[in-house]
Amino acid sequence: MSKLTVTTIAGVTSGADANKVKIESGHTLESENVTVSGTSTFEKSISVGTTTNLISNGDFTTNTTGWTATGSAIAISSGALQITPNSGVNGFANQQVDNLVIGRSYIASVVVTQDAGALSRLYIGTSANGNQTVNSVNLGTGTHSFTFVATATTHHFALVVGGGTGQVTKFDAARLTEASKISFPAITGTAPEIKQGTTVNDFAIATNSLNRVNVDVSGRVTMPAQPSFSASYTGTNGFADPISGEVNVPFNTTSVHPNNHNIGNHYNTSNFRFTAPVAGSYVFLVHMGHLYMAANEHAVGEIRKNGTRFAYNYIQPTANGYDCLNLAFIINLAVNDYVNVTMGGTGQYYKGPSEMAFAGHLLG
């Protein structure tokens, strides 16, 4: 590894610290693969990354130079790229981008200023007009951004209008920039990163090359890998309480209802248990809608932690009618603790997923 030793610096006044390197305002220090060892202090602000646009003529100020039309006519209209597809085919304006680095993240963005047929698209692929990397359709007017990882040194950036009968669509501000990031190299595995998110103004924390925490430009925080589930019951005859004792409520699916999900697959649809993958506070919700209950029929629902009652609810109507049993609690769990729902009593429950639900989510 080469070492840089600074002996004199042009422009340093007498008495200045000879161990400091001074970069004047407006100057640029360019480096590649620099390693800084020991404790370092950076005063004032630091900017990471680049705003250099890898697309040429992405602002379409005066002409279409750099863009190749396929199945379309392209022209400049009011400072935007106008694409008019030929009848019955997709219309493309394609630009080949070279010298990408395999494995690095890039952000592609474009503004759609007119979308007459609601068929505007952005394709990015490793072949001309290909869409292997980004395939986004029906963009609509507005600004659109997408993040991808380069799989080859050459990719093709294509502005597209879906096949039809010559819908006029306009694009502007086409951008392709390398995503900014700070990596924390590890001896084994994939290095965690702090980086730009899905757009140039978003922020993300990533592990194993996946974004785990996202903060958008409006400050909204999402954690797409946060353990969470929503389970339902799909029996054909509804679920009946045992006359004596208690049984596990068979919430046996996480896929039939629009709200059903099982992020991380920590809920088991065979034994009806959620098992905590990490220690933390979890919120659990249970909703069970009763069929018609006769007066003085009763139902007891329990949330159990590791087989022991944590909380319960008891209902017993004094007149004939319908009712529902609900439970909502925050429970502290250690790794591999499990939670399930049991029921006892004399009632009968609906079979539909809208009436029978068990859900949980890691709060933190």
Residue frames as qw, qx, qy, qz and C-alpha x, y, z in Angstrom:
[[0.000, 0.890, 0.455, 0.000, 0.00, 0.00, 0.00],
 [0.411, 0.447, -0.032, 0.793, 1.42, 3.38, -0.97],
 [0.358, -0.671, -0.433, 0.484, 1.73, 6.12, 1.64],
 [0.230, 0.805, 0.167, 0.521, 1.17, 9.83, 1.09],
 [0.544, -0.464, -0.260, 0.649, 3.60, 12.03, 3.01],
 [0.170, 0.923, 0.202, 0.280, 3.02, 15.78, 2.92],
 [0.637, -0.164, -0.154, 0.737, 6.20, 17.81, 3.37],
 [0.045, -0.255, -0.024, 0.966, 5.21, 21.23, 2.06],
 [0.262, 0.665, 0.700, 0.005, 1.92, 22.74, 0.96],
 [0.240, 0.291, 0.254, 0.891, 1.75, 25.60, -1.50],
 [0.251, -0.622, -0.282, -0.686, 0.06, 28.62, -0.04],
 [0.661, -0.574, -0.443, 0.191, 0.46, 27.72, 3.64],
 [0.004, -0.902, 0.153, -0.404, 1.37, 30.82, 5.60],
 [0.348, 0.392, -0.671, 0.525, 4.20, 30.96, 8.04],
 [0.267, -0.221, 0.637, -0.688, 3.40, 29.37, 11.37],
 [0.810, -0.008, -0.165, -0.563, 0.72, 27.05, 10.02],
 [0.748, -0.289, 0.582, -0.132, 0.57, 23.48, 11.24],
 [0.213, 0.507, -0.729, -0.407, 2.80, 21.50, 8.87],
 [0.185, 0.015, 0.981, -0.052, 0.88, 18.30, 9.66],
 [0.471, 0.542, 0.515, -0.469, -2.35, 19.56, 8.12],
 [0.291, 0.190, 0.667, 0.659, -3.41, 19.33, 4.51],
 [0.216, 0.544, 0.278, -0.761, -5.35, 22.35, 3.33],
 [0.292, 0.380, 0.729, 0.488, -7.73, 22.10, 0.38],
 [0.066, 0.175, 0.041, -0.981, -8.85, 25.54, -0.71],
 [0.504, 0.495, 0.498, -0.503, -12.51, 26.31, -1.43],
 [0.615, 0.657, -0.133, -0.415, -13.40, 25.27, -4.94],
 [0.206, 0.516, -0.822, -0.123, -10.63, 22.67, -5.18],
 [0.937, -0.066, -0.059, -0.337, -11.28, 18.94, -5.38],
 [0.211, -0.506, 0.836, -0.038, -9.24, 16.13, -3.87],
 [0.859, 0.182, -0.269, -0.395, -9.83, 13.02, -5.99],
 [0.191, -0.434, 0.869, -0.144, -9.00, 9.59, -4.64],
 [0.821, 0.052, -0.408, -0.396, -9.90, 5.97, -5.20],
 [0.895, -0.185, -0.397, 0.088, -9.90, 3.17, -2.60],
 [0.122, 0.614, -0.463, 0.627, -8.33, 5.26, 0.14],
 [0.716, -0.415, -0.545, 0.135, -7.82, 3.69, 3.57],
 [0.091, -0.709, 0.294, -0.634, -7.66, 5.94, 6.63],
 [0.703, -0.217, -0.633, 0.240, -6.34, 4.20, 9.73],
 [0.284, -0.097, -0.480, 0.825, -6.43, 5.39, 13.29],
 [0.017, 0.725, 0.571, -0.384, -8.78, 7.99, 14.74],
 [0.254, 0.262, 0.357, 0.860, -9.82, 10.69, 12.29],
 [0.046, 0.641, 0.469, -0.605, -11.67, 13.94, 12.88],
 [0.241, 0.430, 0.524, 0.694, -13.59, 15.70, 10.13],
 [0.027, -0.425, -0.347, 0.836, -14.49, 19.28, 10.91],
 [0.387, 0.347, -0.097, -0.849, -17.59, 20.96, 9.49],
 [0.823, 0.280, 0.215, -0.445, -19.65, 19.17, 6.81],
 [0.266, -0.261, 0.863, 0.342, -18.90, 16.07, 4.75],
 [0.727, 0.376, -0.055, -0.571, -20.64, 15.14, 1.51],
 [0.492, -0.173, 0.843, 0.130, -20.63, 11.50, 0.44],
 [0.580, 0.453, 0.670, 0.096, -21.19, 10.41, -3.14],
 [0.174, -0.121, 0.429, 0.878, -21.76, 12.23, -6.39],
 [0.466, 0.588, 0.387, -0.535, -24.51, 14.03, -8.28],
 [0.043, 0.401, -0.649, -0.646, -22.88, 13.33, -11.65],
 [0.782, 0.344, 0.246, -0.457, -25.52, 12.27, -14.16],
 [0.453, -0.215, 0.790, 0.353, -24.40, 9.22, -16.17],
 [0.493, 0.631, 0.591, 0.099, -27.10, 9.95, -18.75],
 [0.246, -0.144, 0.259, 0.923, -26.08, 12.37, -21.48],
 [0.228, -0.141, -0.357, -0.895, -28.58, 14.96, -22.66],
 [0.165, -0.375, -0.893, 0.186, -31.09, 13.99, -19.99],
 [0.071, 0.512, 0.371, -0.772, -32.62, 17.46, -19.85],
 [0.392, 0.517, 0.690, 0.322, -33.63, 17.50, -23.54],
 [0.064, -0.647, -0.122, 0.750, -32.99, 21.22, -23.84],
 [0.288, 0.611, -0.286, -0.680, -32.54, 21.46, -27.60],
 [0.581, 0.373, -0.613, -0.385, -32.22, 18.06, -29.29],
 [0.950, -0.179, 0.073, -0.245, -32.43, 14.25, -28.98],
 [0.447, 0.608, -0.639, 0.147, -28.69, 13.61, -29.26],
 [0.077, -0.354, 0.854, -0.373, -27.70, 10.39, -27.46],
 [0.605, 0.132, 0.611, -0.494, -31.13, 8.78, -27.67],
 [0.079, 0.107, -0.854, -0.503, -32.12, 6.04, -30.11],
 [0.648, 0.117, 0.172, -0.733, -35.75, 5.65, -31.18],
 [0.026, 0.018, -0.978, -0.206, -37.29, 2.21, -31.71],
 [0.068, -0.514, -0.849, -0.106, -40.91, 1.77, -32.78],
 [0.116, -0.838, -0.398, 0.355, -41.51, 5.47, -32.28],
 [0.361, 0.688, 0.061, 0.627, -40.89, 9.01, -33.39],
 [0.516, -0.587, -0.315, 0.539, -39.00, 11.20, -30.90],
 [0.251, 0.678, 0.130, 0.679, -38.72, 14.98, -30.82],
 [0.264, -0.164, -0.458, 0.833, -38.15, 17.88, -28.45],
 [0.194, -0.682, -0.489, -0.507, -41.28, 19.67, -27.27],
 [0.363, -0.841, 0.018, -0.401, -41.11, 22.52, -24.74],
 [0.041, -0.671, 0.666, -0.323, -37.82, 21.27, -23.36],
 [0.712, -0.177, 0.623, -0.274, -39.02, 17.67, -22.92],
 [0.013, -0.200, 0.894, 0.400, -38.57, 14.46, -24.91],
 [0.709, 0.222, 0.151, -0.653, -41.77, 13.66, -26.79],
 [0.152, -0.134, 0.956, 0.210, -42.28, 10.01, -27.73],
 [0.704, 0.252, 0.024, -0.664, -45.02, 9.03, -30.16],
 [0.493, -0.154, 0.852, 0.087, -45.20, 5.24, -30.54],
 [0.279, 0.118, -0.703, -0.643, -45.98, 3.64, -33.85],
 [0.746, -0.128, -0.079, -0.648, -49.38, 2.02, -34.12],
 [0.954, -0.118, -0.183, -0.208, -49.74, -1.17, -32.07],
 [0.796, 0.125, -0.391, 0.444, -46.17, -1.33, -30.71],
 [0.531, -0.737, -0.136, 0.396, -44.20, -0.07, -27.75],
 [0.408, 0.839, -0.079, 0.352, -42.26, 3.10, -28.47],
 [0.778, -0.420, -0.090, 0.459, -38.71, 3.40, -27.07],
 [0.242, 0.893, -0.270, 0.267, -36.11, 6.10, -26.60],
 [0.931, -0.280, -0.069, 0.224, -33.00, 4.22, -25.49],
 [0.152, 0.868, -0.433, 0.188, -29.56, 5.27, -24.26],
 [0.897, -0.010, -0.356, 0.261, -26.67, 2.89, -23.60],
 [0.305, -0.880, 0.291, -0.221, -24.72, 3.64, -20.40],
 [0.822, 0.247, -0.436, 0.272, -21.22, 2.18, -20.08],
 [0.329, 0.406, -0.550, 0.651, -18.61, 1.93, -17.31],
 [0.687, -0.558, 0.034, -0.464, -20.98, 0.94, -14.52],
 [0.049, 0.437, -0.847, 0.297, -19.45, -1.09, -11.70],
 [0.665, -0.207, -0.676, -0.241, -20.93, -4.53, -11.10],
 [0.534, -0.347, -0.669, 0.383, -22.37, -4.79, -7.60],
 [0.100, -0.106, -0.244, 0.959, -22.74, -1.05, -7.03],
 [0.151, 0.670, 0.690, -0.229, -26.12, 0.60, -6.48],
 [0.117, 0.099, 0.320, 0.935, -27.52, 3.20, -8.86],
 [0.230, 0.567, 0.561, -0.557, -30.55, 5.47, -8.80],
 [0.145, 0.259, 0.623, 0.724, -32.57, 6.05, -11.96],
 [0.133, 0.597, 0.516, -0.599, -35.14, 8.82, -12.10],
 [0.127, 0.257, 0.556, 0.780, -37.31, 10.59, -14.67],
 [0.263, 0.378, 0.376, -0.804, -40.10, 13.14, -14.77],
 [0.193, 0.424, 0.797, 0.384, -43.19, 12.39, -16.84],
 [0.071, 0.237, 0.109, -0.963, -44.75, 15.69, -17.90],
 [0.643, 0.210, -0.118, -0.727, -47.48, 14.29, -20.15],
 [0.188, -0.080, 0.979, -0.002, -48.97, 10.80, -20.18],
 [0.502, 0.098, -0.241, -0.825, -51.85, 10.85, -22.63],
 [0.756, -0.023, -0.554, -0.348, -52.50, 7.11, -22.61],
 [0.674, -0.572, 0.365, -0.293, -51.37, 6.34, -19.03],
 [0.984, 0.146, -0.002, 0.106, -48.77, 4.04, -20.58],
 [0.190, 0.837, -0.465, 0.218, -45.47, 5.73, -19.68],
 [0.964, -0.230, -0.056, 0.117, -42.73, 3.33, -18.58],
 [0.006, -0.825, 0.565, -0.019, -39.10, 3.13, -17.52],
 [0.996, 0.032, -0.047, 0.070, -37.03, 0.11, -18.48],
 [0.040, -0.793, 0.608, 0.007, -33.43, -0.61, -17.50],
 [0.981, 0.001, 0.190, -0.029, -31.76, -3.76, -18.73],
 [0.510, -0.499, 0.549, 0.436, -28.55, -5.29, -19.97],
 [0.411, 0.239, 0.685, 0.552, -29.75, -5.35, -23.57],
 [0.079, -0.048, -0.227, -0.969, -31.19, -2.65, -25.80],
 [0.559, -0.252, -0.217, -0.759, -34.76, -1.90, -24.69],
 [0.555, -0.139, -0.809, 0.132, -34.45, -4.65, -22.06],
 [0.461, -0.632, 0.052, -0.620, -36.18, -4.52, -18.68],
 [0.754, -0.077, -0.618, 0.206, -34.27, -7.10, -16.64],
 [0.371, 0.007, -0.502, 0.781, -33.24, -4.60, -13.95],
 [0.212, 0.310, 0.379, -0.846, -36.07, -2.04, -13.78],
 [0.072, -0.316, -0.790, -0.521, -39.50, -2.72, -15.25],
 [0.066, 0.426, 0.538, -0.725, -41.93, -0.03, -14.14],
 [0.061, 0.398, 0.688, 0.604, -45.15, 0.53, -16.08],
 [0.214, -0.781, -0.502, -0.305, -48.00, 3.04, -15.95],
 [0.431, -0.046, -0.349, 0.831, -45.86, 5.68, -14.24],
 [0.080, -0.884, -0.460, 0.000, -48.27, 8.57, -14.68],
 [0.243, 0.801, -0.099, 0.538, -47.23, 12.21, -14.55],
 [0.582, -0.795, 0.152, -0.082, -44.76, 13.22, -11.85],
 [0.139, 0.706, -0.686, 0.107, -41.25, 12.31, -10.66],
 [0.983, -0.119, -0.034, -0.136, -40.30, 8.64, -10.40],
 [0.033, 0.716, -0.687, 0.118, -37.14, 7.08, -8.91],
 [0.989, -0.056, -0.093, -0.101, -35.83, 3.51, -8.74],
 [0.271, -0.713, 0.647, 0.008, -32.76, 1.90, -7.16],
 [0.976, 0.193, -0.076, -0.060, -30.98, -1.07, -8.72],
 [0.569, -0.577, 0.520, 0.270, -27.70, -2.95, -8.45],
 [0.470, 0.654, -0.466, -0.365, -25.61, -3.16, -11.61],
 [0.901, -0.076, 0.427, -0.012, -25.20, -6.71, -12.90],
 [0.753, 0.352, 0.267, 0.487, -23.05, -5.71, -15.86],
 [0.361, -0.335, 0.051, 0.869, -20.79, -2.83, -16.84],
 [0.127, -0.042, -0.413, -0.901, -23.27, -1.75, -19.54],
 [0.212, 0.495, 0.777, -0.326, -26.96, -1.11, -18.99],
 [0.049, 0.348, 0.513, 0.783, -29.59, 0.44, -21.22],
 [0.095, 0.393, 0.478, -0.779, -31.84, 3.23, -19.96],
 [0.010, 0.299, 0.723, 0.623, -35.10, 3.26, -21.93],
 [0.328, 0.260, 0.316, -0.852, -38.01, 5.68, -21.78],
 [0.028, 0.165, 0.932, 0.321, -41.03, 3.79, -23.07],
 [0.533, 0.112, 0.113, -0.831, -44.63, 4.32, -24.13],
 [0.518, 0.087, 0.841, -0.130, -46.85, 1.23, -24.15],
 [0.141, 0.123, 0.778, 0.599, -48.17, -0.06, -27.44],
 [0.269, 0.627, 0.542, -0.491, -51.20, 1.71, -28.80],
 [0.481, 0.679, 0.462, 0.307, -52.17, 4.13, -31.53],
 [0.409, 0.507, 0.024, 0.758, -49.68, 6.94, -31.21],
 [0.433, -0.851, -0.287, 0.078, -50.25, 8.33, -27.71],
 [0.335, 0.704, -0.253, 0.573, -48.04, 11.38, -27.21],
 [0.743, -0.616, -0.190, 0.183, -46.00, 11.09, -24.01],
 [0.280, 0.820, -0.273, 0.418, -43.34, 13.47, -22.70],
 [0.832, -0.371, -0.216, 0.351, -40.35, 12.81, -20.45],
 [0.157, 0.870, -0.241, 0.401, -37.86, 15.17, -18.82],
 [0.305, -0.720, 0.531, -0.327, -34.97, 15.20, -16.33],
 [0.969, 0.034, -0.246, 0.005, -33.70, 11.68, -17.02],
 [0.159, -0.781, 0.550, -0.249, -31.07, 10.88, -14.39],
 [0.952, -0.075, -0.278, 0.103, -28.79, 7.97, -13.54],
 [0.032, -0.789, 0.484, -0.377, -26.44, 8.49, -10.61],
 [0.570, 0.064, -0.768, 0.286, -24.37, 6.21, -8.43],
 [0.598, -0.713, -0.289, -0.223, -26.06, 5.83, -5.05],
 [0.055, 0.667, -0.525, 0.526, -24.13, 7.33, -2.16],
 [0.880, -0.379, -0.268, -0.102, -23.27, 5.01, 0.74],
 [0.116, -0.685, 0.650, -0.309, -21.00, 4.40, 3.70],
 [0.881, -0.006, -0.464, -0.093, -19.95, 0.78, 4.19],
 [0.482, -0.658, 0.513, -0.267, -18.74, -0.92, 7.36],
 [0.629, 0.358, -0.680, -0.119, -16.58, -3.82, 6.14],
 [0.806, -0.402, 0.334, -0.279, -16.86, -7.08, 8.03],
 [0.239, -0.458, 0.840, 0.166, -14.43, -10.01, 8.13],
 [0.136, 0.178, 0.945, 0.239, -17.18, -12.34, 6.89],
 [0.199, 0.678, 0.681, -0.194, -20.58, -11.80, 5.34],
 [0.272, 0.666, 0.357, 0.596, -21.96, -8.72, 3.63],
 [0.265, -0.038, -0.305, 0.914, -20.96, -5.32, 4.99],
 [0.014, 0.774, 0.583, -0.247, -23.76, -3.22, 6.54],
 [0.311, 0.280, 0.267, 0.868, -24.34, 0.14, 4.85],
 [0.094, 0.706, 0.373, -0.595, -25.81, 3.58, 5.36],
 [0.274, 0.059, 0.607, 0.744, -26.94, 4.81, 1.97],
 [0.390, 0.119, -0.151, -0.901, -29.46, 6.59, -0.19],
 [0.560, 0.185, 0.730, -0.345, -32.80, 4.83, -0.32],
 [0.554, 0.445, 0.679, 0.184, -35.10, 4.25, -3.25],
 [0.332, 0.886, 0.191, 0.261, -34.79, 7.88, -4.37],
 [0.503, 0.436, -0.251, 0.703, -32.02, 10.45, -4.24],
 [0.217, -0.573, 0.226, -0.757, -33.65, 12.18, -1.25],
 [0.875, -0.393, -0.139, -0.247, -34.33, 9.04, 0.80],
 [0.059, -0.628, 0.719, -0.291, -32.12, 7.44, 3.45],
 [0.937, -0.095, -0.255, -0.220, -31.64, 3.77, 4.25],
 [0.327, -0.572, 0.740, -0.137, -29.77, 1.45, 6.59],
 [0.857, 0.256, -0.341, -0.288, -29.02, -1.88, 4.93],
 [0.456, -0.452, 0.765, -0.047, -27.77, -5.26, 6.12],
 [0.561, 0.080, 0.806, 0.171, -27.11, -8.25, 3.89],
 [0.113, 0.026, 0.546, 0.830, -27.64, -5.90, 0.90],
 [0.160, -0.621, -0.703, -0.307, -31.29, -5.29, 1.86],
 [0.095, -0.448, 0.135, -0.879, -32.75, -2.02, 3.15],
 [0.370, -0.344, -0.815, 0.283, -33.93, -2.60, 6.73],
 [0.086, -0.705, -0.404, 0.577, -34.75, 1.01, 7.73],
 [0.312, 0.448, 0.431, 0.718, -36.01, 3.57, 5.22],
 [0.059, -0.656, -0.332, 0.675, -36.59, 7.26, 5.83],
 [0.430, 0.608, 0.493, 0.451, -38.30, 9.10, 2.98],
 [0.261, 0.356, 0.031, 0.897, -38.01, 12.78, 2.10],
 [0.413, -0.630, -0.185, -0.630, -41.04, 13.57, 4.30],
 [0.166, -0.479, 0.667, -0.546, -39.49, 11.87, 7.35],
 [0.894, -0.125, 0.047, -0.427, -41.67, 8.75, 7.28],
 [0.110, -0.500, 0.857, -0.058, -39.81, 5.71, 8.65],
 [0.926, 0.063, -0.103, -0.358, -40.54, 2.18, 7.44],
 [0.259, -0.479, 0.838, -0.025, -38.92, -1.13, 8.40],
 [0.739, 0.215, -0.370, -0.521, -39.99, -3.65, 5.74],
 [0.567, 0.157, -0.803, 0.095, -38.30, -6.61, 7.48],
 [0.314, -0.309, 0.553, -0.707, -39.93, -5.99, 10.87],
 [0.074, -0.138, -0.987, 0.029, -41.47, -9.29, 12.14],
 [0.457, 0.149, 0.185, -0.857, -45.23, -9.06, 11.62],
 [0.039, -0.138, -0.952, -0.270, -48.14, -11.36, 10.83],
 [0.554, 0.078, 0.194, -0.806, -51.90, -11.45, 10.37],
 [0.033, 0.008, -0.990, -0.135, -53.56, -14.87, 10.43],
 [0.618, -0.020, -0.041, -0.785, -57.15, -15.96, 9.73],
 [0.474, 0.004, 0.859, -0.196, -59.33, -19.05, 10.04],
 [0.385, 0.261, -0.539, -0.703, -60.66, -20.82, 6.94],
 [0.207, 0.111, 0.961, -0.147, -62.72, -23.74, 8.32],
 [0.184, -0.251, -0.655, -0.689, -65.93, -24.41, 6.38],
 [0.448, -0.583, -0.661, -0.152, -68.24, -24.72, 9.40],
 [0.266, -0.819, 0.144, -0.488, -66.95, -22.01, 11.68],
 [0.393, 0.254, -0.748, 0.470, -65.10, -22.65, 14.90],
 [0.660, -0.589, -0.330, -0.331, -66.92, -23.98, 17.98],
 [0.219, -0.630, 0.574, -0.475, -65.89, -23.50, 21.60],
 [0.424, -0.012, -0.897, 0.121, -65.27, -26.70, 23.51],
 [0.583, -0.637, -0.358, -0.354, -67.97, -27.42, 26.07],
 [0.691, -0.708, 0.079, 0.123, -65.27, -27.95, 28.66],
 [0.714, -0.249, 0.276, 0.594, -61.59, -27.04, 28.71],
 [0.195, 0.855, -0.145, -0.459, -59.78, -24.86, 26.18],
 [0.813, 0.236, 0.394, 0.359, -58.31, -25.45, 22.74],
 [0.284, -0.309, 0.317, 0.851, -55.97, -23.58, 20.43],
 [0.505, 0.709, 0.220, -0.441, -57.89, -21.36, 18.04],
 [0.719, 0.085, 0.529, 0.443, -56.92, -22.63, 14.58],
 [0.252, 0.872, -0.114, -0.403, -55.83, -19.47, 12.82],
 [0.810, -0.043, 0.530, 0.246, -54.58, -21.56, 9.94],
 [0.615, 0.536, 0.321, 0.480, -53.71, -19.20, 7.09],
 [0.252, -0.653, 0.006, 0.714, -51.71, -16.05, 6.45],
 [0.207, -0.117, 0.599, 0.764, -52.66, -15.66, 2.79],
 [0.138, 0.524, 0.800, 0.256, -56.41, -15.56, 2.07],
 [0.053, -0.902, -0.380, 0.196, -57.37, -12.10, 3.36],
 [0.420, 0.803, -0.026, 0.421, -55.99, -8.84, 1.89],
 [0.268, -0.857, 0.331, -0.291, -54.49, -7.99, 5.29],
 [0.954, -0.248, 0.137, 0.101, -52.94, -11.44, 5.79],
 [0.448, 0.744, -0.455, 0.197, -49.15, -11.53, 5.82],
 [0.894, -0.422, 0.030, 0.147, -46.27, -13.29, 7.56],
 [0.329, 0.850, -0.357, 0.205, -43.10, -11.19, 7.33],
 [0.074, -0.597, 0.761, -0.245, -40.18, -13.39, 8.32],
 [0.744, -0.048, -0.617, -0.250, -42.42, -16.52, 8.52],
 [0.051, 0.261, -0.750, 0.606, -42.41, -16.47, 12.32],
 [0.667, -0.007, 0.347, -0.659, -46.08, -17.46, 12.58],
 [0.039, -0.114, 0.978, 0.169, -46.76, -21.20, 12.19],
 [0.611, 0.008, -0.181, -0.771, -50.08, -22.06, 10.51],
 [0.648, -0.032, -0.755, -0.095, -49.84, -25.67, 11.71],
 [0.464, -0.311, -0.693, 0.455, -49.47, -25.17, 15.48],
 [0.124, -0.856, -0.371, -0.337, -50.97, -21.61, 15.44],
 [0.586, -0.656, -0.100, 0.465, -48.02, -20.08, 17.30],
 [0.336, 0.885, -0.164, 0.278, -45.99, -16.94, 16.75],
 [0.830, -0.327, -0.080, 0.445, -42.37, -17.46, 17.85],
 [0.051, -0.977, 0.101, 0.179, -40.27, -14.39, 18.59],
 [0.819, 0.415, -0.105, 0.382, -37.13, -14.19, 16.41],
 [0.351, 0.372, -0.344, 0.787, -35.61, -11.41, 18.55],
 [0.285, -0.489, -0.627, 0.535, -36.18, -10.10, 22.06],
 [0.003, -0.165, -0.135, -0.977, -38.47, -7.09, 22.22],
 [0.342, 0.323, 0.541, -0.697, -41.92, -5.69, 22.85],
 [0.031, -0.167, -0.810, -0.561, -44.64, -7.07, 20.57],
 [0.479, 0.129, 0.249, -0.832, -48.24, -5.97, 20.14],
 [0.016, 0.141, 0.967, 0.210, -50.89, -8.68, 19.59],
 [0.486, 0.108, 0.052, -0.866, -54.48, -8.26, 18.45],
 [0.073, 0.165, 0.981, 0.073, -57.25, -10.89, 18.46],
 [0.490, 0.130, 0.032, -0.861, -60.73, -10.50, 17.00],
 [0.001, -0.128, -0.985, -0.112, -63.35, -13.28, 17.05],
 [0.456, -0.053, -0.103, -0.882, -66.88, -12.60, 15.87],
 [0.321, 0.091, 0.886, -0.321, -69.60, -14.73, 17.47],
 [0.259, -0.307, -0.737, -0.544, -72.48, -16.23, 15.66],
 [0.543, -0.542, -0.174, -0.618, -75.83, -15.94, 17.37],
 [0.241, 0.127, -0.814, 0.512, -75.40, -16.53, 21.12],
 [0.507, -0.596, -0.574, -0.243, -78.21, -17.60, 23.37],
 [0.348, -0.797, 0.180, -0.461, -78.66, -15.82, 26.67],
 [0.676, -0.610, 0.396, -0.118, -76.05, -16.85, 29.24],
 [0.913, 0.257, -0.008, 0.317, -73.83, -18.64, 26.74],
 [0.316, -0.891, 0.237, 0.225, -70.29, -17.59, 27.42],
 [0.811, 0.475, -0.120, 0.319, -66.86, -17.43, 25.82],
 [0.515, -0.780, 0.231, 0.270, -63.37, -17.09, 27.29],
 [0.733, 0.617, -0.110, 0.267, -60.50, -16.09, 25.01],
 [0.629, -0.693, 0.181, 0.302, -56.89, -16.15, 26.16],
 [0.499, 0.755, -0.399, 0.149, -53.57, -14.92, 24.84],
 [0.893, -0.417, 0.098, 0.133, -50.96, -17.37, 26.10],
 [0.216, 0.825, -0.517, 0.073, -47.22, -16.84, 26.43],
 [0.207, 0.386, -0.889, 0.130, -45.21, -20.06, 26.39],
 [0.453, -0.238, -0.851, -0.117, -48.39, -21.99, 27.23],
 [0.229, -0.410, -0.639, 0.609, -49.35, -19.86, 30.23],
 [0.060, 0.855, 0.494, 0.147, -52.25, -17.42, 30.33],
 [0.352, 0.058, -0.065, 0.932, -51.03, -13.87, 29.83],
 [0.279, 0.159, 0.168, -0.932, -54.41, -12.14, 29.44],
 [0.078, 0.338, 0.920, 0.185, -58.01, -13.07, 28.74],
 [0.344, -0.030, -0.049, -0.937, -61.45, -11.72, 27.95],
 [0.090, 0.279, 0.939, -0.179, -64.81, -13.13, 29.09],
 [0.355, -0.029, -0.195, -0.914, -68.18, -12.41, 27.51],
 [0.006, 0.313, 0.942, -0.124, -71.63, -13.64, 28.55],
 [0.234, -0.241, -0.265, -0.904, -74.66, -11.89, 27.02],
 [0.266, 0.147, 0.719, -0.625, -77.82, -11.66, 29.12],
 [0.660, 0.490, 0.266, -0.504, -80.04, -11.79, 26.03],
 [0.780, 0.273, 0.491, 0.276, -80.02, -13.60, 22.72],
 [0.295, 0.934, -0.071, -0.190, -77.87, -11.91, 20.04],
 [0.798, 0.435, -0.142, 0.391, -74.49, -11.52, 18.38],
 [0.450, -0.863, 0.176, 0.146, -71.25, -10.54, 20.01],
 [0.710, 0.551, -0.323, 0.296, -67.50, -10.46, 19.48],
 [0.757, -0.593, 0.027, 0.272, -64.46, -11.09, 21.62],
 [0.470, 0.791, -0.189, 0.343, -61.40, -8.82, 21.29],
 [0.748, -0.548, 0.017, 0.375, -57.97, -8.81, 22.90],
 [0.473, 0.773, -0.136, 0.400, -55.10, -6.35, 22.49],
 [0.675, -0.709, 0.098, 0.179, -51.90, -6.43, 24.54],
 [0.369, 0.773, -0.491, 0.160, -48.21, -5.54, 24.38],
 [0.940, -0.331, 0.073, 0.042, -46.06, -8.46, 25.50],
 [0.019, -0.794, 0.605, 0.064, -42.31, -8.52, 26.19],
 [0.993, 0.104, 0.036, -0.038, -40.79, -11.61, 24.62],
 [0.387, -0.610, 0.622, 0.300, -37.37, -13.20, 24.70],
 [0.369, 0.412, -0.706, -0.443, -35.93, -15.04, 21.71],
 [0.334, -0.017, -0.930, -0.155, -37.99, -18.20, 21.01],
 [0.285, 0.246, 0.643, -0.667, -40.85, -17.26, 23.35],
 [0.065, -0.249, -0.770, -0.584, -44.14, -18.10, 21.66],
 [0.345, 0.191, 0.347, -0.851, -47.67, -16.71, 21.75],
 [0.143, -0.231, -0.856, -0.440, -50.93, -18.40, 20.79],
 [0.464, -0.158, 0.092, -0.867, -54.67, -17.96, 21.37],
 [0.103, -0.169, -0.977, 0.073, -56.97, -20.40, 23.17],
 [0.459, -0.211, -0.138, -0.852, -60.75, -20.41, 23.55],
 [0.093, -0.190, -0.951, 0.225, -63.24, -22.03, 25.85],
 [0.365, 0.178, 0.259, -0.877, -66.98, -21.72, 26.44],
 [0.471, 0.354, 0.797, -0.133, -70.19, -22.62, 24.66],
 [0.366, 0.715, 0.019, -0.595, -70.33, -20.27, 21.66],
 [0.741, 0.341, 0.476, 0.328, -69.90, -20.67, 17.90],
 [0.170, -0.655, 0.202, 0.708, -67.66, -18.44, 15.75],
 [0.611, 0.721, -0.048, -0.323, -67.73, -17.22, 12.21],
 [0.874, 0.037, 0.327, 0.357, -65.59, -18.97, 9.62],
 [0.494, 0.813, 0.098, 0.293, -64.72, -15.91, 7.53],
 [0.648, 0.061, -0.194, 0.734, -61.25, -14.28, 7.73],
 [0.029, -0.577, -0.019, -0.816, -62.85, -10.88, 8.36],
 [0.667, -0.603, -0.083, -0.430, -64.42, -12.21, 11.56],
 [0.909, -0.373, 0.049, 0.178, -61.53, -14.35, 12.80],
 [0.485, 0.749, -0.253, 0.375, -58.11, -12.65, 13.06],
 [0.741, -0.589, 0.037, 0.321, -54.91, -12.95, 15.07],
 [0.514, 0.755, -0.091, 0.397, -52.15, -10.43, 14.39],
 [0.657, -0.645, 0.005, 0.390, -48.84, -9.39, 15.89],
 [0.488, 0.779, -0.077, 0.387, -46.02, -6.92, 15.20],
 [0.678, -0.219, -0.248, 0.656, -42.62, -6.15, 16.73],
 [0.065, -0.984, -0.162, -0.026, -42.64, -2.66, 18.20],
 [0.339, 0.762, -0.408, 0.370, -38.99, -2.58, 19.14]]
